[in-house]
Amino acid sequence: MAQKQVEASKGEAMTLNLTDLGSVGIMKVLETVTKQGSINISHLSRKTGLNHTGVDRHVRKLVELGLVEEKWYGSLRMIKPSFDSLAVVFKKGLGVRIVQS
């Protein structure tokens, strides 16, 4: 399985395990954040239909992977994508690569 390589700069590839983005919940969160551009955690929970705890867990994972950024404004937590575009590439013998720009 491919090794995790986080914090690639824009335009560079990040190698992730399939399990990193393998749940429906994390994909819902990433898709919603991407569509909204910027969203607070409560609205993200409502839009995805996931409970707050699950959304929080997925957001923390996406932040760790460098795919989203979070910023606090007092008690308001805003989430936004850290990329303009994102491509998932499957290459035989190399595994899965996430390319962001």
Secondary structure, 3 states (H helix, E strand, C coil): CCCCCCCCCCCCEEEECHHHHCCHHHHHHHHHHHHHCCEEHHHHHHHHCCCHHHHHHHHHHHHHHCCEEEEEECCEEEEEECCCCEEEEEECCCEEEEEEC
